[in-house]
Amino acid sequence: MELAAYVFSGKCRVKVQPGRAVTRVLLNGDADGSLAGELANEALNQQCRIDLAKKNSRLAGMIVTRALLSACGERTQAKNGRGQ
């Protein structure tokens, strides 16, 4: 929620109050009803990005490593035994 609040900091003042079971979000300034929905959507988008990054971080690291080795002129060995 903090990431989404930061994204919306230019549109209105956002205060996040974490609780035990519920996180409370207060919007001040020129906030209207639709802005609350947009903030909720942004929070959901941020959580999806975090979940995907956790799920794909190993694969992304392997891709970056192979790209860097390739840029250095190293030949990498694929699992099927063929060099790339």
FIDRENDREN-221893 format. One line per 3 residues: number of its first residue (from 0); for each residue x, y, z of N, C-alpha, C, O. Coordinates in nm, 2 decimals. Example, Ala and Ser with C-alpha at 12.3 -4.5 7.8 and 13.67 -1.06 7.14 Angstrom:
<rs>
0 = 1.32 -0.57 0.78 1.23 -0.45 0.78 1.32 -0.33 0.78 1.42 -0.33 0.85 | 1.28 -0.22 0.71 1.37 -0.11 0.71 1.29 0.00 0.79 1.34 0.11 0.80 .
</rs>
This chain:
<rs>
0 = 0.08 -0.12 0.00 0.00 0.00 0.00 0.09 0.13 0.00 0.05 0.23 -0.06 | 0.20 0.12 0.06 0.29 0.23 0.07 0.34 0.28 -0.07 0.35 0.40 -0.10 | 0.37 0.18 -0.16 0.41 0.21 -0.29 0.30 0.28 -0.37 0.32 0.38 -0.44 .
3 = 0.18 0.23 -0.35 0.06 0.30 -0.42 0.04 0.44 -0.37 0.01 0.53 -0.44 | 0.06 0.46 -0.24 0.04 0.59 -0.17 0.15 0.68 -0.23 0.12 0.80 -0.25 | 0.27 0.63 -0.25 0.37 0.72 -0.31 0.34 0.76 -0.45 0.36 0.88 -0.48 .
6 = 0.28 0.67 -0.53 0.24 0.71 -0.67 0.14 0.82 -0.66 0.14 0.91 -0.75 | 0.05 0.81 -0.57 -0.06 0.91 -0.56 -0.02 1.04 -0.48 -0.11 1.13 -0.47 | 0.10 1.05 -0.43 0.14 1.16 -0.35 0.13 1.30 -0.43 0.11 1.40 -0.36 .
9 = 0.14 1.29 -0.56 0.13 1.42 -0.64 -0.02 1.46 -0.66 -0.04 1.57 -0.69 | -0.11 1.37 -0.64 -0.25 1.40 -0.67 -0.33 1.44 -0.54 -0.41 1.53 -0.55 | -0.29 1.39 -0.43 -0.35 1.42 -0.30 -0.26 1.37 -0.19 -0.16 1.30 -0.21 .
12 = -0.30 1.41 -0.07 -0.22 1.36 0.05 -0.28 1.23 0.09 -0.40 1.21 0.11 | -0.19 1.13 0.11 -0.23 0.99 0.14 -0.16 0.95 0.27 -0.04 0.97 0.28 | -0.24 0.91 0.37 -0.18 0.86 0.49 -0.22 0.71 0.51 -0.34 0.68 0.50 .
15 = -0.12 0.63 0.53 -0.15 0.48 0.55 -0.13 0.45 0.69 -0.03 0.48 0.75 | -0.23 0.38 0.75 -0.23 0.34 0.89 -0.24 0.19 0.90 -0.35 0.14 0.90 | -0.13 0.12 0.90 -0.14 -0.03 0.91 -0.20 -0.07 1.05 -0.17 -0.01 1.15 .
18 = -0.28 -0.17 1.04 -0.34 -0.23 1.16 -0.32 -0.38 1.17 -0.25 -0.43 1.08 | -0.38 -0.45 1.26 -0.36 -0.59 1.28 -0.42 -0.67 1.16 -0.35 -0.74 1.09 | -0.55 -0.64 1.13 -0.62 -0.71 1.03 -0.65 -0.62 0.91 -0.68 -0.67 0.80 .
21 = -0.65 -0.49 0.93 -0.70 -0.40 0.83 -0.60 -0.28 0.82 -0.54 -0.24 0.92 | -0.57 -0.24 0.69 -0.49 -0.12 0.67 -0.58 -0.01 0.63 -0.67 -0.02 0.54 | -0.57 0.10 0.71 -0.66 0.22 0.68 -0.58 0.32 0.60 -0.47 0.35 0.63 .
24 = -0.65 0.37 0.50 -0.59 0.47 0.41 -0.68 0.60 0.41 -0.80 0.59 0.39 | -0.61 0.71 0.44 -0.69 0.84 0.44 -0.64 0.92 0.33 -0.52 0.94 0.31 | -0.73 0.98 0.25 -0.70 1.07 0.14 -0.75 1.21 0.18 -0.86 1.23 0.22 .
27 = -0.66 1.30 0.16 -0.69 1.44 0.19 -0.66 1.53 0.07 -0.59 1.48 -0.03 | -0.70 1.65 0.07 -0.67 1.74 -0.04 -0.79 1.74 -0.14 -0.90 1.74 -0.10 | -0.75 1.74 -0.27 -0.85 1.74 -0.37 -0.90 1.60 -0.41 -0.93 1.57 -0.53 .
30 = -0.90 1.51 -0.32 -0.94 1.37 -0.34 -1.09 1.36 -0.36 -1.17 1.42 -0.29 | -1.13 1.29 -0.47 -1.27 1.26 -0.49 -1.30 1.11 -0.48 -1.20 1.03 -0.45 | -1.42 1.06 -0.49 -1.45 0.92 -0.48 -1.38 0.83 -0.58 -1.34 0.72 -0.54 .
33 = -1.36 0.88 -0.70 -1.30 0.80 -0.80 -1.15 0.78 -0.77 -1.09 0.68 -0.81 | -1.09 0.87 -0.70 -0.94 0.86 -0.67 -0.92 0.75 -0.57 -0.82 0.68 -0.58 | -1.02 0.72 -0.48 -1.00 0.61 -0.39 -1.00 0.48 -0.46 -0.92 0.39 -0.43 .
36 = -1.08 0.46 -0.57 -1.08 0.34 -0.65 -0.95 0.33 -0.73 -0.90 0.22 -0.74 | -0.90 0.44 -0.78 -0.78 0.44 -0.85 -0.66 0.40 -0.76 -0.57 0.32 -0.80 | -0.66 0.44 -0.64 -0.56 0.41 -0.54 -0.57 0.26 -0.51 -0.47 0.19 -0.50 .
39 = -0.69 0.20 -0.49 -0.71 0.06 -0.47 -0.65 -0.02 -0.59 -0.59 -0.12 -0.57 | -0.68 0.02 -0.71 -0.63 -0.05 -0.83 -0.48 -0.04 -0.83 -0.41 -0.14 -0.87 | -0.42 0.07 -0.80 -0.27 0.09 -0.80 -0.21 0.00 -0.69 -0.11 -0.06 -0.72 .
42 = -0.27 -0.01 -0.58 -0.22 -0.10 -0.47 -0.23 -0.25 -0.52 -0.13 -0.32 -0.49 | -0.33 -0.29 -0.59 -0.34 -0.42 -0.64 -0.23 -0.44 -0.75 -0.17 -0.55 -0.75 | -0.21 -0.34 -0.84 -0.11 -0.36 -0.94 0.03 -0.37 -0.88 0.11 -0.45 -0.92 .
45 = 0.06 -0.29 -0.77 0.19 -0.30 -0.71 0.21 -0.44 -0.64 0.32 -0.50 -0.65 | 0.10 -0.49 -0.58 0.11 -0.63 -0.52 0.14 -0.73 -0.63 0.21 -0.83 -0.61 | 0.07 -0.72 -0.74 0.09 -0.82 -0.85 0.24 -0.81 -0.90 0.30 -0.91 -0.93 .
48 = 0.29 -0.69 -0.91 0.44 -0.68 -0.95 0.53 -0.74 -0.85 0.62 -0.81 -0.89 | 0.50 -0.72 -0.72 0.58 -0.78 -0.62 0.58 -0.93 -0.63 0.68 -1.00 -0.62 | 0.46 -0.99 -0.64 0.44 -1.13 -0.65 0.51 -1.19 -0.77 0.57 -1.30 -0.76 .
51 = 0.50 -1.13 -0.89 0.56 -1.17 -1.01 0.72 -1.17 -0.99 0.79 -1.26 -1.04 | 0.76 -1.06 -0.93 0.91 -1.05 -0.91 0.96 -1.16 -0.83 1.07 -1.22 -0.85 | 0.89 -1.20 -0.72 0.93 -1.31 -0.63 0.93 -1.44 -0.71 1.02 -1.52 -0.70 .
54 = 0.83 -1.46 -0.79 0.81 -1.58 -0.86 0.91 -1.60 -0.97 0.96 -1.71 -1.00 | 0.95 -1.49 -1.04 1.04 -1.50 -1.16 1.18 -1.45 -1.13 1.26 -1.44 -1.23 | 1.22 -1.42 -1.01 1.35 -1.36 -0.98 1.46 -1.46 -1.02 1.57 -1.42 -1.07 .
57 = 1.45 -1.59 -1.00 1.55 -1.68 -1.03 1.57 -1.69 -1.19 1.69 -1.69 -1.23 | 1.46 -1.70 -1.26 1.47 -1.70 -1.40 1.53 -1.57 -1.46 1.61 -1.58 -1.55 | 1.49 -1.46 -1.41 1.54 -1.33 -1.45 1.69 -1.32 -1.43 1.77 -1.27 -1.51 .
60 = 1.74 -1.37 -1.31 1.88 -1.37 -1.28 1.96 -1.46 -1.38 2.07 -1.43 -1.42 | 1.90 -1.58 -1.42 1.97 -1.66 -1.51 1.98 -1.60 -1.65 2.08 -1.60 -1.72 | 1.87 -1.53 -1.69 1.87 -1.46 -1.82 1.98 -1.35 -1.82 2.05 -1.33 -1.92 .
63 = 1.98 -1.27 -1.72 2.08 -1.16 -1.71 2.22 -1.22 -1.71 2.31 -1.16 -1.77 | 2.24 -1.32 -1.63 2.38 -1.38 -1.63 2.42 -1.43 -1.77 2.53 -1.41 -1.81 | 2.33 -1.50 -1.84 2.37 -1.55 -1.97 2.39 -1.43 -2.07 2.48 -1.44 -2.15 .
66 = 2.31 -1.33 -2.05 2.33 -1.21 -2.14 2.47 -1.14 -2.11 2.54 -1.10 -2.21 | 2.50 -1.13 -1.99 2.63 -1.07 -1.95 2.75 -1.16 -2.00 2.85 -1.11 -2.05 | 2.74 -1.29 -1.98 2.84 -1.38 -2.02 2.86 -1.37 -2.18 2.97 -1.37 -2.23 .
69 = 2.74 -1.37 -2.25 2.75 -1.36 -2.39 2.81 -1.23 -2.44 2.89 -1.23 -2.53 | 2.78 -1.12 -2.37 2.84 -0.99 -2.40 2.99 -0.99 -2.38 3.07 -0.92 -2.45 | 3.04 -1.07 -2.29 3.18 -1.08 -2.26 3.25 -1.18 -2.36 3.38 -1.19 -2.35 .
72 = 3.18 -1.25 -2.44 3.23 -1.34 -2.54 3.24 -1.48 -2.48 3.29 -1.57 -2.55 | 3.18 -1.51 -2.37 3.18 -1.65 -2.31 3.07 -1.73 -2.38 2.97 -1.68 -2.42 | 3.10 -1.85 -2.40 3.00 -1.95 -2.46 2.94 -2.02 -2.34 3.01 -2.07 -2.25 .
75 = 2.81 -2.02 -2.34 2.74 -2.09 -2.23 2.69 -2.22 -2.27 2.66 -2.24 -2.39 | 2.68 -2.31 -2.18 2.63 -2.45 -2.21 2.49 -2.46 -2.17 2.45 -2.45 -2.06 | 2.40 -2.49 -2.27 2.26 -2.51 -2.25 2.24 -2.65 -2.18 2.33 -2.74 -2.19 .
78 = 2.12 -2.68 -2.12 2.10 -2.80 -2.06 2.09 -2.92 -2.16 2.12 -3.03 -2.13 | 2.06 -2.89 -2.29 2.06 -2.99 -2.39 2.19 -3.03 -2.44 2.21 -3.11 -2.53 | 2.30 -2.96 -2.39 2.44 -2.99 -2.43 2.49 -2.91 -2.55 2.61 -2.91 -2.58 .
81 = 2.41 -2.83 -2.61 2.45 -2.74 -2.72 2.50 -2.61 -2.66 2.44 -2.55 -2.58 | 2.61 -2.56 -2.71 2.66 -2.43 -2.67 2.59 -2.32 -2.74 2.54 -2.34 -2.85 | 2.58 -2.21 -2.68 2.50 -2.10 -2.74 2.59 -1.98 -2.74 2.55 -1.87 -2.79 .
</rs>
